[in-house]
């Protein structure tokens, strides 16, 4: 049996973990909103039509922030369509997903849902068909106390107090030809800069000073994936226009299993290391622009779309249907194993990645699935997200491993994928481990300088069937199980045996 050593020291800090690293995303796409979080008449719906059973799972998942309303949907969306009396709201064709949008759920409903669900809103402004004036007025609607036509509109719609939204995405995937109102990097960079300026001014920010609600966190659109022919030149050009105003640069990436590939399993298992490579390139691009700008400010990364995306079948739902069944991936154990590795990568790059949004939250490539009028189920990916989001805090510390590697379409990747976090206030050390080998591995874990450790929790998730799924009829087919706590020798050393193709999570306290 192959033996692996993993060493981590409390002094080798990568960076602090921002809670927004565990965010998610809701788009007007498929059944994410309608029949997802919002279903009036459902037995579990509250007076506002919000499904309380879904809210309970979102709280269990530990999501602190949710991006809204898109996504590709954003670039053709007029936010005014989704406010005011519902009976007067227009019904529109959604050209992003070829659906019909009733606008029954809009900004005010989202803000109310966020308050009930206990999440912070991350709003997005339309840079496709939208203008910089539209962007400024949405900030005014959300954040200005009152006394203007736009802010009084919000008050008339039932929200007397401002929403005080801090995080704002300026457009979505504007590098993509599929995007409504697609722009070149130069065109978008200039427009995003002007939008950022008027958004900050509307928030009362001027001459670098914060407004009454503090400073907005502005996110400019980076490349939609690293396979775009314009990557990373797009990111450089956009940042050179916007560096003074931007706080974060967005990046998006989805990974999939494809049986059509030459080495389908190995290629899929290499996803986490490929994600790390992508982040590394973007970090270098940001640093280049920072140096060129002679700036002391460090722009971070908002990885505001990431996930496993496996649905490849052609669409069967008719065009222009309201809330069609689209992109409803049923996640396997194999998907959850790769998903855990992606979460490890986010933790290991927390010095640069300051926010991230799992795309999406309900029904559409999501950890939570619902039935119209019926129940709700936790998909396999729900569990690593819940565990890591609920426990990883403080700092990520650098882990040094002698894991062997395997070849895949991205290059080479480690069989043992790890992340180690340390919260000095809680006096906790957490370790997330993926074993991508098809045989068991012995791991010698050495955790120095944290204090006299003892194991407090040990979870393990594995399955004899890589394609096992959780269903409404069998919702706990793939779940993590508690294992016997390992002995910690000399306060820092633990010996583990990781099953083949498994994810393990350990918590140590001192």
C-alpha positions in Angstrom: 0.0 0.0 0.0 1.4 3.4 -1.0 2.3 5.6 2.0 2.0 9.4 1.8 3.3 12.0 4.2 1.5 15.3 4.6 3.1 18.0 6.7 1.5 21.3 7.8 2.8 24.0 10.2 0.8 26.8 11.9 3.4 29.3 10.7 3.0 28.6 7.0 -0.1 30.7 6.5 -1.4 31.1 3.0 -4.1 33.6 3.9 -7.2 34.2 6.0 -10.4 32.6 4.9 -13.2 35.0 3.9 -16.6 33.6 4.8 -17.8 34.7 1.3 -15.7 31.9 -0.1 -18.7 29.7 0.6 -21.3 31.7 -1.3 -23.8 30.5 -4.0 -25.8 31.8 -6.9 -29.4 32.1 -8.0 -30.3 32.9 -11.6 -33.6 33.2 -13.4 -32.8 29.9 -15.1 -34.9 26.8 -15.2 -36.4 26.0 -11.8 -33.8 27.7 -9.7 -36.2 30.5 -8.6 -39.6 29.3 -9.6 -40.3 25.9 -8.0 -36.9 26.2 -6.4 -36.9 28.8 -3.6 -40.2 30.3 -4.6 -43.4 28.2 -5.0 -46.6 29.8 -3.7 -49.2 27.2 -2.7 -46.6 24.6 -1.8 -47.3 22.9 1.6 -44.0 24.3 3.0 -44.4 27.8 1.5 -44.7 30.8 3.8 -47.0 33.8 3.2 -44.5 35.2 0.7 -44.3 31.9 -1.3 -40.8 31.0 -0.1 -40.3 27.3 0.4 -39.3 27.0 4.1 -38.0 23.4 3.6 -35.5 24.8 1.0 -34.5 27.6 3.3 -33.8 25.1 6.1 -31.4 23.2 3.8 -29.7 26.4 2.7 -29.1 27.3 6.3 -27.8 23.8 6.9 -25.5 24.3 3.9 -24.0 27.4 5.6 -24.2 29.8 2.6 -23.4 33.3 3.7 -23.9 35.2 0.4 -26.0 34.6 -2.8 -25.4 36.2 -6.2 -28.5 37.4 -8.2 -30.2 37.6 -10.8 -27.6 36.2 -13.2 -25.8 34.8 -15.1 -26.6 35.1 -18.8 -30.1 36.1 -17.8 -28.6 39.4 -16.4 -27.5 40.8 -19.8 -31.1 41.1 -21.1 -32.8 42.0 -17.8 -34.4 45.3 -16.9 -34.6 45.4 -13.1 -37.6 47.7 -13.2 -39.6 44.8 -14.7 -39.3 42.9 -11.3 -40.5 45.6 -8.9 -43.9 47.0 -8.1 -47.4 45.4 -8.0 -47.1 41.9 -9.4 -50.3 42.2 -11.4 -48.7 45.1 -13.3 -45.3 43.5 -14.0 -44.6 42.7 -17.7 -44.1 39.2 -18.9 -41.0 39.0 -21.1 -39.2 36.6 -23.4 -35.8 35.6 -21.8 -33.4 35.4 -24.7 -30.6 33.9 -22.6 -32.4 30.7 -21.8 -35.4 30.8 -24.3 -37.9 30.9 -21.5 -40.8 33.1 -20.5 -40.1 35.4 -17.5 -43.2 36.4 -15.5 -41.2 38.8 -13.3 -43.3 37.5 -10.4 -40.0 37.3 -8.4 -37.7 40.3 -8.5 -35.4 42.5 -6.4 -37.7 43.1 -3.5 -38.7 39.5 -3.2 -35.0 38.5 -3.4 -34.1 40.9 -0.6 -36.9 39.7 1.6 -35.9 36.1 0.9 -32.2 36.9 1.8 -33.3 38.3 5.1 -35.4 35.2 6.0 -32.8 32.8 4.7 -30.0 34.6 6.6 -27.8 35.3 3.6 -26.2 38.5 2.2 -27.2 39.6 -1.3 -24.6 40.0 -4.1 -26.4 41.9 -6.8 -25.5 42.2 -10.4 -26.1 45.1 -12.9 -26.8 44.6 -16.6 -23.9 45.6 -18.9 -25.4 44.0 -22.0 -28.6 45.9 -22.8 -28.3 48.0 -19.7 -26.7 51.4 -19.3 -24.5 52.9 -16.7 -27.6 55.0 -15.6 -29.5 51.7 -15.1 -26.7 50.5 -12.9 -26.6 53.7 -10.8 -30.4 53.7 -10.4 -30.5 50.1 -9.2 -27.9 51.0 -6.5 -30.1 54.0 -5.7 -33.2 51.8 -5.4 -31.4 49.4 -3.1 -29.2 51.7 -1.0 -30.5 55.2 -0.9 -32.6 56.0 2.2 -35.4 58.0 0.5 -36.4 61.4 -0.9 -35.7 60.6 -4.6 -38.0 59.2 -7.2 -36.1 55.9 -7.3 -35.7 55.4 -3.6 -39.3 56.4 -2.9 -40.3 53.8 -5.5 -38.7 51.2 -3.2 -40.4 52.6 -0.1 -43.8 52.5 -2.0 -43.1 48.9 -2.8 -42.9 48.0 0.9 -39.3 48.4 1.9 -39.0 51.6 3.9 -35.4 51.0 5.0 -32.6 50.7 2.3 -31.2 47.2 1.6 -27.6 48.4 1.9 -26.2 46.0 -0.6 -22.4 45.9 -0.5 -21.4 43.4 -3.2 -22.1 44.3 -6.9 -21.1 42.4 -10.1 -20.7 44.8 -13.1 -22.0 42.6 -15.8 -21.6 38.9 -16.5 -19.3 37.0 -18.9 -19.0 39.9 -21.2 -16.2 38.2 -23.0 -18.6 35.5 -24.4 -20.1 35.9 -27.9 -23.2 34.1 -26.4 -23.8 37.0 -24.1 -26.5 39.5 -25.0 -24.7 42.7 -25.7 -21.3 41.1 -25.9 -18.4 43.6 -25.8 -14.7 43.5 -26.5 -12.4 43.8 -23.6 -11.7 47.5 -24.4 -15.4 48.3 -24.8 -16.4 46.5 -21.6 -13.5 47.9 -19.6 -14.5 51.5 -20.5 -18.2 50.9 -19.8 -17.4 49.1 -16.5 -15.2 51.9 -15.3 -18.0 54.5 -16.0 -20.6 52.2 -14.3 -18.3 51.8 -11.3 -17.9 55.5 -10.9 -21.6 56.4 -11.0 -22.4 53.4 -8.8 -20.0 54.7 -6.1 -21.2 58.2 -6.5 -24.8 57.1 -6.0 -23.7 55.3 -2.9 -22.2 58.5 -1.6 -18.6 57.7 -2.2 -16.3 60.4 -3.5 -12.6 61.2 -3.4 -11.9 57.8 -2.0 -14.2 58.3 1.0 -16.8 55.8 2.0 -20.5 56.7 1.8 -22.9 56.4 4.7 -23.2 52.7 4.1 -19.5 52.1 3.7 -17.8 51.3 0.4 -19.3 49.1 -2.3 -17.4 45.9 -3.2 -17.3 46.1 -7.0 -16.6 43.0 -9.1 -15.6 43.4 -12.8 -16.1 40.7 -15.3 -13.1 38.6 -16.0 -12.9 35.7 -18.5 -15.8 33.2 -18.4 -13.3 30.3 -18.5 -9.6 29.8 -19.3 -10.3 28.1 -22.6 -11.5 31.4 -24.1 -9.1 32.5 -26.9 -9.0 36.0 -25.3 -7.8 34.6 -21.9 -5.9 36.2 -20.1 -5.6 39.2 -22.4 -9.2 40.1 -21.7 -8.5 40.2 -17.9 -5.4 42.4 -18.4 -7.2 44.9 -20.6 -10.3 45.1 -18.3 -8.2 45.6 -15.2 -6.1 48.3 -16.9 -9.3 50.2 -17.4 -10.9 49.5 -14.0 -8.1 48.8 -11.5 -8.7 52.0 -9.5 -12.4 51.2 -9.0 -12.5 47.4 -8.9 -12.2 45.4 -5.7 -12.5 41.9 -7.3 -12.1 40.3 -10.7 -14.6 37.5 -11.6 -13.7 34.1 -12.9 -15.9 31.2 -13.9 -15.2 27.5 -14.4 -17.2 24.3 -14.7 -15.9 20.8 -14.8 -17.5 17.7 -16.2 -17.1 14.0 -16.6 -17.1 12.8 -20.2 -17.1 9.1 -21.1 -16.1 10.2 -24.6 -12.6 11.3 -23.4 -9.6 9.0 -23.8 -9.1 8.8 -20.0 -12.5 10.0 -18.7 -11.9 9.2 -15.0 -8.4 10.6 -14.8 -9.3 13.7 -16.7 -12.2 14.4 -14.4 -10.1 13.8 -11.3 -7.6 16.3 -12.5 -10.1 19.1 -12.2 -8.9 20.5 -8.9 -5.3 20.9 -10.0 -6.5 22.5 -13.2 -8.5 25.0 -11.2 -5.4 25.8 -9.2 -3.5 26.5 -12.4 -6.3 28.8 -13.6 -6.3 30.8 -10.4 -2.6 31.0 -10.5 -2.6 32.6 -14.0 -5.3 35.1 -12.9 -3.3 36.0 -9.8 -0.2 36.7 -12.0 -2.3 38.8 -14.3 -3.6 40.9 -11.5 -0.1 41.4 -10.1 1.1 42.5 -13.5 -1.6 45.2 -13.7 -1.0 46.3 -10.1 2.7 46.8 -10.9 1.9 48.6 -14.1 -0.5 50.9 -12.2 2.0 51.5 -9.4 -0.8 50.7 -7.1 -0.6 49.6 -3.5 -4.2 48.2 -3.7 -4.6 44.4 -4.3 -7.6 43.4 -6.4 -8.9 40.0 -5.3 -10.7 37.3 -7.2 -14.4 36.5 -7.1 -14.8 32.9 -8.4 -18.5 33.6 -8.7 -19.4 30.6 -10.8 -17.9 27.2 -10.2 -19.3 23.7 -10.1 -19.5 20.2 -11.7 -21.7 20.4 -14.8 -22.5 17.1 -16.5 -25.8 17.5 -18.3 -25.0 17.1 -22.0 -28.4 15.9 -23.4 -30.2 18.2 -25.8 -33.0 20.3 -24.4 -36.4 18.5 -24.4 -38.5 21.3 -22.9 -40.3 23.6 -25.4 -39.1 27.1 -26.0 -40.6 29.9 -24.1 -41.9 27.7 -21.2 -41.9 29.3 -17.8 -39.5 27.6 -15.4 -38.5 24.7 -17.7 -36.5 21.8 -16.4 -33.0 22.8 -17.5 -29.6 21.7 -16.4 -30.9 19.5 -13.6 -27.8 17.5 -13.0 -28.2 14.4 -10.7 -24.8 14.3 -9.0 -23.0 11.0 -8.4 -20.5 10.0 -5.7 -17.8 10.6 -8.3 -19.0 14.1 -8.8 -19.0 14.8 -5.0 -15.4 13.5 -4.8 -14.2 15.9 -7.5 -16.3 18.6 -5.9 -14.5 18.2 -2.6 -11.2 18.6 -4.4 -12.4 21.9 -5.9 -13.3 23.2 -2.5 -9.8 22.3 -1.3 -8.4 24.3 -4.2 -10.5 27.4 -3.2 -9.2 27.1 0.4 -5.6 26.7 -0.8 -6.0 30.0 -2.8 -7.8 32.0 -0.2 -5.1 34.7 -0.3 -6.4 35.7 -3.7 -10.0 34.3 -3.9 -12.0 36.5 -1.5 -15.4 35.4 -2.7 -16.8 32.4 -4.5 -20.3 31.4 -5.6 -21.3 27.7 -6.2 -23.5 27.8 -9.3 -26.2 27.2 -8.6 -28.1 26.7 -5.3 -31.4 24.9 -6.1 -32.4 22.6 -9.0 -30.0 24.0 -11.7 -26.6 22.2 -11.3 -27.3 22.4 -7.6 -26.7 20.6 -4.3 -30.5 20.9 -3.5 -33.2 19.5 -5.6 -37.0 20.0 -5.2 -40.2 18.4 -6.5 -43.0 20.7 -7.6 -45.5 20.4 -4.8 -43.3 17.8 -3.1 -40.2 17.1 -1.2 -36.5 18.2 -1.3 -33.3 16.2 -1.4 -29.7 16.8 -0.6 -27.5 15.8 -3.6 -24.1 14.1 -3.1 -22.3 17.5 -3.4 -24.3 18.9 -0.5 -22.2 17.1 2.0 -18.6 18.2 1.3 -19.9 21.8 0.9 -21.8 21.7 4.2 -18.9 20.2 6.1 -16.2 22.4 4.8 -18.2 25.6 4.8 -19.3 24.9 8.4 -15.8 24.2 9.7 -13.1 25.8 7.6 -12.3 29.2 9.2 -9.4 31.3 10.3 -6.5 30.7 8.0 -5.5 28.1 5.4 -2.0 26.8 6.1 0.3 25.4 3.5 0.5 21.6 3.3 3.5 19.9 2.0 2.9 16.4 0.6 4.9 13.7 -1.2 1.8 12.4 -3.0 2.5 10.7 -6.3 0.7 11.9 -9.4 -1.2 10.7 -12.4 -1.5 12.0 -15.9 -4.6 13.6 -17.3 -5.8 16.0 -20.0 -4.6 19.0 -17.9 -1.1 17.6 -17.2 -0.5 15.9 -13.9 -2.5 15.8 -10.7 -1.9 14.5 -7.2 -3.6 11.4 -6.0 -4.0 12.8 -2.5 -5.6 16.3 -2.6 -5.6 18.1 0.7 -6.4 21.4 2.4 -5.5 22.3 6.0 -7.1 25.2 7.9 -6.4 26.6 11.4 -8.7 28.8 13.5 -6.6 30.1 16.5 -9.7 31.6 18.1 -11.6 28.4 18.0 -8.4 26.4 18.6 -9.3 24.1 15.7 -7.4 22.5 12.9 -9.4 21.0 10.0 -8.1 18.7 7.3 -9.9 17.8 4.0 -8.5 14.9 2.1 -9.4 13.4 -1.3 -7.9 10.0 -2.3 -8.2 9.8 -6.1 -6.3 6.5 -6.3 -8.2 3.3 -7.0 -6.6 1.7 -4.0 -6.3 2.5 -0.3 -3.6 4.9 0.8 -1.8 5.2 4.2 -1.4 8.8 5.1 1.0 10.0 7.8 -0.3 13.4 8.9 2.1 15.7 10.8 0.6 18.9 12.1 3.2 21.0 13.9 3.1 24.3 16.0 -0.7 24.2 16.5 -0.6 23.0 20.1 -1.3 19.6 21.7 -3.9 18.2 19.3 -6.6 15.6 19.8 -9.0 14.4 17.2 -12.6 15.6 17.6 -14.3 14.6 14.4 -13.6 12.2 11.5 -16.0 11.8 8.6 -15.5 9.7 5.5 -17.5 9.6 2.3 -17.0 6.7 -0.2 -19.1 4.3 -2.3 -18.5 1.0 -4.1 -20.4 2.5 -7.0 -18.8 5.7 -8.4 -22.1 6.6 -10.1 -24.3 6.2 -7.0 -26.8 9.1 -6.5 -29.2 10.4 -3.9 -32.9 10.3 -5.0 -36.2 11.3 -3.5 -36.9 7.6 -3.0 -33.4 6.9 -1.6 -32.1 10.2 -0.3 -29.2 8.8 1.8 -27.5 6.5 -0.7 -24.4 8.6 -0.6 -23.7 10.3 2.7 -20.6 10.8 4.9 -20.2 8.5 7.9 -18.4 9.0 11.2 -15.2 7.0 11.6 -13.3 6.1 14.8 -11.1 9.0 15.8 -7.4 8.5 15.2 -4.9 8.6 17.9 -2.7 11.7 17.9 0.9 10.9 18.9 3.2 13.5 20.4 0.4 16.0 20.0 0.9 16.4 16.2 1.0 13.0 14.4 -1.9 10.9 13.2 -1.9 7.8 11.0 -4.8 7.4 8.6 -5.9 4.8 6.1 -7.9 6.4 3.3 -10.2 4.1 1.3 -9.8 4.0 -2.5 -11.8 6.9 -4.2 -12.8 8.6 -1.0 -13.2 12.0 0.7 -12.3 12.4 4.4 -12.6 15.3 6.8 -11.0 15.6 10.2 -11.2 18.1 12.9 -8.5 18.4 15.6 -8.8 20.7 18.7 -6.2 21.9 21.2 
